[in-house]
Amino acid sequence: MVARVVEGRTLYVNTSNAPVRVALAGQKHDTLTGKTYTGSLDLAPYGVALLR
């Protein structure tokens, strides 16, 4: 799992072949999918999310 902050947004990349759960502070919006997450984000194997 890799996370990097870019211009106020956080890019999450799951670099494994297993799903991962990422703890989040508050509510976040994924600019790639339009989904909103509260408390946690479940990333599929090799999944990505760009949250703001």
C-alpha distance matrix in Angstrom:
0.0 3.8 6.8 10.3 13.7 16.2 19.8 19.1 16.4 12.7 10.5 7.2 5.8 4.5 5.3 7.1 10.5 10.3 9.9 7.9 9.8 9.2 12.4 14.4 17.6 20.2 20.3 18.2 19.1 17.0 19.0 18.0 19.2 21.4 20.1 20.2 17.9 19.3 17.6 14.4 12.4 11.7 9.5 11.1 9.9 8.9 9.6 9.8 11.5 13.5 14.9 18.0
3.8 0.0 3.8 6.8 10.4 12.8 16.5 16.2 13.7 10.1 8.0 5.8 5.2 6.5 7.1 10.0 13.5 13.8 13.2 11.1 12.3 10.7 13.4 14.4 17.2 19.9 19.9 17.4 18.2 16.1 17.6 16.9 18.8 20.9 20.1 20.1 18.2 19.7 18.4 15.5 13.6 13.7 11.5 13.4 12.6 10.6 10.8 9.6 10.8 11.9 13.4 16.2
6.8 3.8 0.0 3.8 6.9 9.8 13.2 12.5 10.2 6.6 5.5 4.5 6.4 8.8 10.4 13.4 16.6 16.4 15.0 12.5 12.7 10.0 12.0 12.1 14.4 17.0 17.1 14.5 15.5 13.9 15.3 15.4 17.5 19.0 18.3 17.9 16.2 17.5 16.4 14.1 12.5 13.7 12.1 14.7 14.8 12.9 12.0 9.7 9.6 9.6 10.5 12.8
10.3 6.8 3.8 0.0 3.8 6.4 9.9 9.9 8.3 5.6 5.3 6.8 8.8 11.9 13.2 16.5 19.8 19.9 18.6 16.2 16.2 13.2 14.7 14.0 15.6 18.0 17.9 15.1 15.8 14.3 14.9 15.4 18.1 19.3 19.3 18.9 17.8 19.2 18.5 16.7 15.2 16.8 15.2 17.8 17.9 15.5 14.4 11.5 10.8 9.5 10.5 12.0
13.7 10.4 6.9 3.8 0.0 3.8 6.6 6.3 5.5 4.3 6.2 8.9 11.8 15.0 16.7 20.0 23.0 22.9 21.2 18.7 18.0 14.7 15.4 13.7 14.5 16.6 16.4 13.6 14.3 13.6 13.7 15.2 18.0 18.5 18.8 18.0 17.3 18.5 18.2 17.1 16.0 18.3 17.1 20.0 20.7 18.4 16.7 13.4 11.8 9.3 9.4 9.7
16.2 12.8 9.8 6.4 3.8 0.0 3.8 5.6 5.3 6.1 7.2 10.8 13.2 16.8 18.3 21.8 24.7 25.0 23.3 21.2 20.7 17.6 18.5 16.6 17.3 18.8 18.1 14.9 14.7 13.7 12.8 14.2 17.5 18.0 19.0 18.8 18.8 20.5 20.8 19.7 18.2 20.4 18.9 21.5 22.2 19.5 17.7 14.1 12.4 9.3 10.0 10.0
19.8 16.5 13.2 9.9 6.6 3.8 0.0 3.8 5.6 8.3 10.2 13.9 16.6 20.2 22.0 25.4 28.1 28.3 26.3 24.1 23.3 20.1 20.4 17.9 18.0 18.9 18.0 15.0 14.7 14.4 13.0 15.2 18.4 18.2 19.6 19.1 19.6 21.1 21.8 21.3 20.2 22.7 21.6 24.3 25.3 22.8 20.6 16.9 14.7 11.1 11.0 9.6
19.1 16.2 12.5 9.9 6.3 5.6 3.8 0.0 3.8 6.8 9.9 13.1 16.4 19.7 22.0 25.1 27.8 27.4 25.1 22.6 21.2 17.8 17.6 14.8 14.4 15.2 14.6 11.9 12.3 12.7 12.1 14.9 17.5 16.8 17.7 16.5 16.8 17.8 18.5 18.5 17.8 20.8 20.2 23.3 24.7 22.7 20.2 16.6 13.8 10.3 9.0 6.9
16.4 13.7 10.2 8.3 5.5 5.3 5.6 3.8 0.0 3.8 6.6 9.8 13.1 16.4 18.9 21.9 24.4 24.0 21.6 19.4 18.2 15.1 15.5 12.9 13.4 14.2 13.0 9.8 9.7 9.4 9.1 11.5 14.1 13.8 14.6 13.8 14.0 15.7 16.5 15.9 14.7 17.4 16.6 19.7 21.2 19.2 16.5 12.9 10.0 6.5 5.5 4.7
12.7 10.1 6.6 5.6 4.3 6.1 8.3 6.8 3.8 0.0 3.8 6.4 9.9 13.0 15.5 18.4 21.1 20.6 18.4 16.0 15.0 11.9 12.7 10.8 12.2 13.7 13.0 9.8 10.4 9.4 10.2 11.7 14.1 14.5 14.5 13.8 13.2 14.8 14.9 13.6 12.2 14.7 13.7 16.8 18.1 16.2 13.9 10.5 8.0 5.6 5.2 6.5
10.5 8.0 5.5 5.3 6.2 7.2 10.2 9.9 6.6 3.8 0.0 3.8 6.6 10.1 12.4 15.5 18.1 18.1 16.2 14.4 14.3 11.8 13.7 12.7 14.8 16.4 15.3 11.9 11.7 9.5 10.1 10.3 12.9 14.3 14.5 14.7 14.1 16.3 16.4 14.3 12.1 13.6 11.8 14.3 15.2 12.8 10.7 7.2 5.8 4.4 6.5 9.1
7.2 5.8 4.5 6.8 8.9 10.8 13.9 13.1 9.8 6.4 3.8 0.0 3.8 6.7 9.4 12.2 14.7 14.4 12.5 10.6 10.9 8.9 11.5 11.4 14.4 16.2 15.4 12.4 12.6 10.3 11.9 11.5 13.2 15.1 14.4 14.6 13.3 15.4 15.0 12.2 9.7 10.6 8.5 11.2 11.9 10.0 8.1 5.5 5.2 6.3 8.0 11.3
5.8 5.2 6.4 8.8 11.8 13.2 16.6 16.4 13.1 9.9 6.6 3.8 0.0 3.8 6.0 9.0 11.6 12.0 10.9 9.9 11.5 10.6 13.9 14.6 17.8 19.7 18.7 15.8 15.6 12.8 14.1 12.7 14.4 16.9 16.3 17.2 15.9 18.2 17.7 14.5 11.6 11.2 8.1 9.6 9.2 6.7 5.9 4.5 6.8 8.9 11.3 14.8
4.5 6.5 8.8 11.9 15.0 16.8 20.2 19.7 16.4 13.0 10.1 6.7 3.8 0.0 3.8 5.6 8.1 8.3 7.6 7.1 9.6 9.9 13.6 15.2 18.7 20.7 20.0 17.5 17.6 14.9 16.8 15.0 16.0 18.7 17.5 18.3 16.6 18.7 17.8 14.2 11.3 9.8 6.6 7.2 6.1 4.7 5.2 6.3 9.0 11.9 13.9 17.5
5.3 7.1 10.4 13.2 16.7 18.3 22.0 22.0 18.9 15.5 12.4 9.4 6.0 3.8 0.0 3.8 7.0 8.7 9.6 9.7 12.7 13.2 16.8 18.6 22.0 24.2 23.7 21.1 21.2 18.3 19.8 17.8 19.0 22.0 21.1 22.0 20.4 22.4 21.3 17.8 15.0 13.3 10.1 9.8 7.2 5.2 7.7 9.1 12.2 14.8 17.2 20.6
7.1 10.0 13.4 16.5 20.0 21.8 25.4 25.1 21.9 18.4 15.5 12.2 9.0 5.6 3.8 0.0 3.8 5.4 7.6 8.5 12.2 13.6 17.3 19.6 23.2 25.4 25.0 22.8 23.0 20.3 22.1 20.0 20.6 23.6 22.3 23.2 21.3 23.1 21.8 18.1 15.5 13.0 10.1 9.0 5.8 5.8 8.9 11.3 14.4 17.5 19.5 23.1
10.5 13.5 16.6 19.8 23.0 24.7 28.1 27.8 24.4 21.1 18.1 14.7 11.6 8.1 7.0 3.8 0.0 3.8 6.9 9.4 13.2 15.4 19.1 21.5 25.3 27.1 26.4 24.3 24.2 21.4 23.3 20.8 20.9 24.0 22.6 23.9 22.1 24.1 23.0 19.2 16.4 13.3 10.6 8.2 4.6 6.3 9.3 12.7 15.9 19.3 21.4 25.1
10.3 13.8 16.4 19.9 22.9 25.0 28.3 27.4 24.0 20.6 18.1 14.4 12.0 8.3 8.7 5.4 3.8 0.0 3.8 6.5 10.2 13.0 16.5 19.2 23.0 24.7 24.2 22.6 23.0 20.6 23.0 20.9 20.5 23.3 21.2 22.1 19.9 21.5 20.2 16.4 14.1 10.8 8.9 7.0 4.8 7.9 9.8 13.0 15.5 19.1 20.6 24.2
9.9 13.2 15.0 18.6 21.2 23.3 26.3 25.1 21.6 18.4 16.2 12.5 10.9 7.6 9.6 7.6 6.9 3.8 0.0 3.8 7.0 10.1 13.5 16.0 19.8 21.3 20.6 19.2 19.6 17.5 20.2 18.4 17.7 20.1 17.8 18.5 16.2 17.8 16.7 12.9 10.4 7.0 5.6 4.5 4.8 8.1 8.3 11.1 13.0 16.6 17.7 21.3
7.9 11.1 12.5 16.2 18.7 21.2 24.1 22.6 19.4 16.0 14.4 10.6 9.9 7.1 9.7 8.5 9.4 6.5 3.8 0.0 3.8 6.6 10.0 12.8 16.5 18.4 18.2 16.9 18.0 16.3 19.3 18.1 17.8 19.7 17.3 17.2 14.5 15.6 13.9 10.2 8.3 5.8 5.4 6.8 7.5 9.6 9.2 11.0 12.1 15.3 15.7 19.1
9.8 12.3 12.7 16.2 18.0 20.7 23.3 21.2 18.2 15.0 14.3 10.9 11.5 9.6 12.7 12.2 13.2 10.2 7.0 3.8 0.0 3.8 6.6 9.5 13.2 14.9 15.0 14.3 15.9 15.0 18.4 17.9 17.3 18.5 15.7 14.9 11.7 12.2 10.2 6.6 5.6 4.5 6.3 9.0 10.8 12.6 11.2 12.1 12.0 14.7 14.3 17.3
9.2 10.7 10.0 13.2 14.7 17.6 20.1 17.8 15.1 11.9 11.8 8.9 10.6 9.9 13.2 13.6 15.4 13.0 10.1 6.6 3.8 0.0 3.8 6.4 10.0 12.2 12.7 11.8 13.9 13.3 16.7 16.8 16.7 17.6 15.1 13.8 10.5 10.7 8.6 5.4 5.0 6.3 7.7 11.1 12.9 13.7 12.0 11.6 10.7 12.6 11.7 14.3
12.4 13.4 12.0 14.7 15.4 18.5 20.4 17.6 15.5 12.7 13.7 11.5 13.9 13.6 16.8 17.3 19.1 16.5 13.5 10.0 6.6 3.8 0.0 3.8 6.9 9.4 10.8 11.0 13.9 14.4 17.8 18.7 18.5 18.6 15.9 13.7 10.1 9.1 6.0 4.4 6.6 9.0 11.1 14.7 16.6 17.5 15.5 14.8 13.2 14.3 12.4 14.2
14.4 14.4 12.1 14.0 13.7 16.6 17.9 14.8 12.9 10.8 12.7 11.4 14.6 15.2 18.6 19.6 21.5 19.2 16.0 12.8 9.5 6.4 3.8 0.0 3.8 6.1 7.4 7.6 11.0 12.2 15.5 17.1 17.0 16.5 14.0 11.4 8.1 6.9 4.8 4.9 7.0 10.5 12.5 16.2 18.6 18.9 16.4 14.9 12.4 12.7 10.0 11.0
17.6 17.2 14.4 15.6 14.5 17.3 18.0 14.4 13.4 12.2 14.8 14.4 17.8 18.7 22.0 23.2 25.3 23.0 19.8 16.5 13.2 10.0 6.9 3.8 0.0 3.8 6.7 8.1 11.9 14.0 16.9 19.2 19.2 18.1 15.8 12.6 9.9 7.7 6.1 8.0 10.5 14.1 16.2 20.0 22.3 22.5 19.9 18.1 15.3 14.7 11.5 11.3
20.2 19.9 17.0 18.0 16.6 18.8 18.9 15.2 14.2 13.7 16.4 16.2 19.7 20.7 24.2 25.4 27.1 24.7 21.3 18.4 14.9 12.2 9.4 6.1 3.8 0.0 3.8 6.7 10.3 13.2 16.1 18.7 18.2 16.5 14.1 10.5 8.3 5.7 5.8 8.7 11.2 14.9 17.3 20.9 23.7 24.0 21.0 19.1 15.9 15.3 11.7 10.9
20.3 19.9 17.1 17.9 16.4 18.1 18.0 14.6 13.0 13.0 15.3 15.4 18.7 20.0 23.7 25.0 26.4 24.2 20.6 18.2 15.0 12.7 10.8 7.4 6.7 3.8 0.0 3.8 7.0 10.2 13.1 15.6 14.9 12.9 10.6 7.0 5.6 4.3 6.7 8.8 10.2 13.9 16.0 19.5 22.5 22.7 19.4 17.4 13.9 13.2 9.6 9.0
18.2 17.4 14.5 15.1 13.6 14.9 15.0 11.9 9.8 9.8 11.9 12.4 15.8 17.5 21.1 22.8 24.3 22.6 19.2 16.9 14.3 11.8 11.0 7.6 8.1 6.7 3.8 0.0 3.8 6.7 9.5 12.1 11.9 10.2 8.6 5.7 5.2 6.4 8.6 9.1 9.2 12.7 14.1 17.5 20.4 20.1 16.7 14.2 10.6 9.5 5.9 5.6
19.1 18.2 15.5 15.8 14.3 14.7 14.7 12.3 9.7 10.4 11.7 12.6 15.6 17.6 21.2 23.0 24.2 23.0 19.6 18.0 15.9 13.9 13.9 11.0 11.9 10.3 7.0 3.8 0.0 3.8 6.2 9.0 8.7 6.6 5.9 4.4 6.3 8.9 11.7 11.6 10.5 13.4 14.1 17.1 20.0 19.4 15.8 13.1 9.4 8.1 5.3 5.4
17.0 16.1 13.9 14.3 13.6 13.7 14.4 12.7 9.4 9.4 9.5 10.3 12.8 14.9 18.3 20.3 21.4 20.6 17.5 16.3 15.0 13.3 14.4 12.2 14.0 13.2 10.2 6.7 3.8 0.0 3.8 5.5 5.7 5.3 5.4 6.2 7.8 11.1 13.4 12.2 9.9 12.1 11.8 14.4 17.1 16.2 12.5 9.8 6.2 5.3 4.5 6.6
19.0 17.6 15.3 14.9 13.7 12.8 13.0 12.1 9.1 10.2 10.1 11.9 14.1 16.8 19.8 22.1 23.3 23.0 20.2 19.3 18.4 16.7 17.8 15.5 16.9 16.1 13.1 9.5 6.2 3.8 0.0 3.8 5.8 5.4 7.7 9.2 11.4 14.6 17.0 15.9 13.6 15.5 14.6 16.8 19.1 17.6 14.1 10.9 7.8 5.7 6.2 7.2
18.0 16.9 15.4 15.4 15.2 14.2 15.2 14.9 11.5 11.7 10.3 11.5 12.7 15.0 17.8 20.0 20.8 20.9 18.4 18.1 17.9 16.8 18.7 17.1 19.2 18.7 15.6 12.1 9.0 5.5 3.8 0.0 3.8 6.0 8.2 10.8 12.7 16.3 18.5 16.7 13.7 14.6 13.1 14.5 16.6 14.9 11.5 8.8 6.7 6.2 8.3 10.5
19.2 18.8 17.5 18.1 18.0 17.5 18.4 17.5 14.1 14.1 12.9 13.2 14.4 16.0 19.0 20.6 20.9 20.5 17.7 17.8 17.3 16.7 18.5 17.0 19.2 18.2 14.9 11.9 8.7 5.7 5.8 3.8 0.0 3.8 5.5 8.9 11.1 14.9 17.4 15.7 12.7 13.4 12.5 13.6 16.4 15.5 11.9 10.1 8.1 8.7 9.8 12.0
21.4 20.9 19.0 19.3 18.5 18.0 18.2 16.8 13.8 14.5 14.3 15.1 16.9 18.7 22.0 23.6 24.0 23.3 20.1 19.7 18.5 17.6 18.6 16.5 18.1 16.5 12.9 10.2 6.6 5.3 5.4 6.0 3.8 0.0 3.8 6.7 9.9 13.4 16.5 15.6 13.4 14.8 14.8 16.5 19.5 18.8 15.1 13.0 10.2 9.9 9.6 10.7
20.1 20.1 18.3 19.3 18.8 19.0 19.6 17.7 14.6 14.5 14.5 14.4 16.3 17.5 21.1 22.3 22.6 21.2 17.8 17.3 15.7 15.1 15.9 14.0 15.8 14.1 10.6 8.6 5.9 5.4 7.7 8.2 5.5 3.8 0.0 3.8 6.7 10.2 13.3 12.4 10.4 11.9 12.6 14.6 18.0 18.0 14.2 12.7 9.9 10.4 9.5 11.0
20.2 20.1 17.9 18.9 18.0 18.8 19.1 16.5 13.8 13.8 14.7 14.6 17.2 18.3 22.0 23.2 23.9 22.1 18.5 17.2 14.9 13.8 13.7 11.4 12.6 10.5 7.0 5.7 4.4 6.2 9.2 10.8 8.9 6.7 3.8 0.0 3.8 6.9 10.3 10.2 9.3 11.9 13.4 16.1 19.5 19.7 16.0 14.3 11.0 11.1 8.8 9.7
17.9 18.2 16.2 17.8 17.3 18.8 19.6 16.8 14.0 13.2 14.1 13.3 15.9 16.6 20.4 21.3 22.1 19.9 16.2 14.5 11.7 10.5 10.1 8.1 9.9 8.3 5.6 5.2 6.3 7.8 11.4 12.7 11.1 9.9 6.7 3.8 0.0 3.8 6.7 6.4 6.3 9.3 11.5 14.6 18.0 18.6 15.1 13.8 10.8 11.5 9.0 10.3
19.3 19.7 17.5 19.2 18.5 20.5 21.1 17.8 15.7 14.8 16.3 15.4 18.2 18.7 22.4 23.1 24.1 21.5 17.8 15.6 12.2 10.7 9.1 6.9 7.7 5.7 4.3 6.4 8.9 11.1 14.6 16.3 14.9 13.4 10.2 6.9 3.8 0.0 3.8 5.7 7.7 10.9 13.8 17.1 20.3 21.2 18.0 16.8 13.8 14.3 11.3 12.0
17.6 18.4 16.4 18.5 18.2 20.8 21.8 18.5 16.5 14.9 16.4 15.0 17.7 17.8 21.3 21.8 23.0 20.2 16.7 13.9 10.2 8.6 6.0 4.8 6.1 5.8 6.7 8.6 11.7 13.4 17.0 18.5 17.4 16.5 13.3 10.3 6.7 3.8 0.0 3.8 7.2 10.3 13.4 16.9 19.8 20.8 18.1 17.2 14.7 15.4 12.6 13.6
14.4 15.5 14.1 16.7 17.1 19.7 21.3 18.5 15.9 13.6 14.3 12.2 14.5 14.2 17.8 18.1 19.2 16.4 12.9 10.2 6.6 5.4 4.4 4.9 8.0 8.7 8.8 9.1 11.6 12.2 15.9 16.7 15.7 15.6 12.4 10.2 6.4 5.7 3.8 0.0 3.8 6.7 9.7 13.2 16.0 17.2 14.6 14.0 12.1 13.6 11.6 13.5
12.4 13.6 12.5 15.2 16.0 18.2 20.2 17.8 14.7 12.2 12.1 9.7 11.6 11.3 15.0 15.5 16.4 14.1 10.4 8.3 5.6 5.0 6.6 7.0 10.5 11.2 10.2 9.2 10.5 9.9 13.6 13.7 12.7 13.4 10.4 9.3 6.3 7.7 7.2 3.8 0.0 3.8 6.3 9.8 12.8 13.8 11.0 10.5 8.8 11.0 9.9 12.7
11.7 13.7 13.7 16.8 18.3 20.4 22.7 20.8 17.4 14.7 13.6 10.6 11.2 9.8 13.3 13.0 13.3 10.8 7.0 5.8 4.5 6.3 9.0 10.5 14.1 14.9 13.9 12.7 13.4 12.1 15.5 14.6 13.4 14.8 11.9 11.9 9.3 10.9 10.3 6.7 3.8 0.0 3.8 6.6 9.7 11.5 9.1 10.0 9.7 12.8 12.6 15.8
9.5 11.5 12.1 15.2 17.1 18.9 21.6 20.2 16.6 13.7 11.8 8.5 8.1 6.6 10.1 10.1 10.6 8.9 5.6 5.4 6.3 7.7 11.1 12.5 16.2 17.3 16.0 14.1 14.1 11.8 14.6 13.1 12.5 14.8 12.6 13.4 11.5 13.8 13.4 9.7 6.3 3.8 0.0 3.8 6.6 7.8 5.4 6.9 7.7 11.3 12.3 15.9
11.1 13.4 14.7 17.8 20.0 21.5 24.3 23.3 19.7 16.8 14.3 11.2 9.6 7.2 9.8 9.0 8.2 7.0 4.5 6.8 9.0 11.1 14.7 16.2 20.0 20.9 19.5 17.5 17.1 14.4 16.8 14.5 13.6 16.5 14.6 16.1 14.6 17.1 16.9 13.2 9.8 6.6 3.8 0.0 3.8 6.1 4.8 8.0 10.1 13.9 15.4 19.1
9.9 12.6 14.8 17.9 20.7 22.2 25.3 24.7 21.2 18.1 15.2 11.9 9.2 6.1 7.2 5.8 4.6 4.8 4.8 7.5 10.8 12.9 16.6 18.6 22.3 23.7 22.5 20.4 20.0 17.1 19.1 16.6 16.4 19.5 18.0 19.5 18.0 20.3 19.8 16.0 12.8 9.7 6.6 3.8 0.0 3.8 5.3 9.0 11.9 15.6 17.6 21.4
8.9 10.6 12.9 15.5 18.4 19.5 22.8 22.7 19.2 16.2 12.8 10.0 6.7 4.7 5.2 5.8 6.3 7.9 8.1 9.6 12.6 13.7 17.5 18.9 22.5 24.0 22.7 20.1 19.4 16.2 17.6 14.9 15.5 18.8 18.0 19.7 18.6 21.2 20.8 17.2 13.8 11.5 7.8 6.1 3.8 0.0 3.8 6.8 10.4 13.7 16.3 20.0
9.6 10.8 12.0 14.4 16.7 17.7 20.6 20.2 16.5 13.9 10.7 8.1 5.9 5.2 7.7 8.9 9.3 9.8 8.3 9.2 11.2 12.0 15.5 16.4 19.9 21.0 19.4 16.7 15.8 12.5 14.1 11.5 11.9 15.1 14.2 16.0 15.1 18.0 18.1 14.6 11.0 9.1 5.4 4.8 5.3 3.8 0.0 3.8 7.0 10.6 13.1 16.8
9.8 9.6 9.7 11.5 13.4 14.1 16.9 16.6 12.9 10.5 7.2 5.5 4.5 6.3 9.1 11.3 12.7 13.0 11.1 11.0 12.1 11.6 14.8 14.9 18.1 19.1 17.4 14.2 13.1 9.8 10.9 8.8 10.1 13.0 12.7 14.3 13.8 16.8 17.2 14.0 10.5 10.0 6.9 8.0 9.0 6.8 3.8 0.0 3.8 7.0 9.8 13.5
11.5 10.8 9.6 10.8 11.8 12.4 14.7 13.8 10.0 8.0 5.8 5.2 6.8 9.0 12.2 14.4 15.9 15.5 13.0 12.1 12.0 10.7 13.2 12.4 15.3 15.9 13.9 10.6 9.4 6.2 7.8 6.7 8.1 10.2 9.9 11.0 10.8 13.8 14.7 12.1 8.8 9.7 7.7 10.1 11.9 10.4 7.0 3.8 0.0 3.8 6.2 9.9
13.5 11.9 9.6 9.5 9.3 9.3 11.1 10.3 6.5 5.6 4.4 6.3 8.9 11.9 14.8 17.5 19.3 19.1 16.6 15.3 14.7 12.6 14.3 12.7 14.7 15.3 13.2 9.5 8.1 5.3 5.7 6.2 8.7 9.9 10.4 11.1 11.5 14.3 15.4 13.6 11.0 12.8 11.3 13.9 15.6 13.7 10.6 7.0 3.8 0.0 3.8 6.9
14.9 13.4 10.5 10.5 9.4 10.0 11.0 9.0 5.5 5.2 6.5 8.0 11.3 13.9 17.2 19.5 21.4 20.6 17.7 15.7 14.3 11.7 12.4 10.0 11.5 11.7 9.6 5.9 5.3 4.5 6.2 8.3 9.8 9.6 9.5 8.8 9.0 11.3 12.6 11.6 9.9 12.6 12.3 15.4 17.6 16.3 13.1 9.8 6.2 3.8 0.0 3.8
18.0 16.2 12.8 12.0 9.7 10.0 9.6 6.9 4.7 6.5 9.1 11.3 14.8 17.5 20.6 23.1 25.1 24.2 21.3 19.1 17.3 14.3 14.2 11.0 11.3 10.9 9.0 5.6 5.4 6.6 7.2 10.5 12.0 10.7 11.0 9.7 10.3 12.0 13.6 13.5 12.7 15.8 15.9 19.1 21.4 20.0 16.8 13.5 9.9 6.9 3.8 0.0
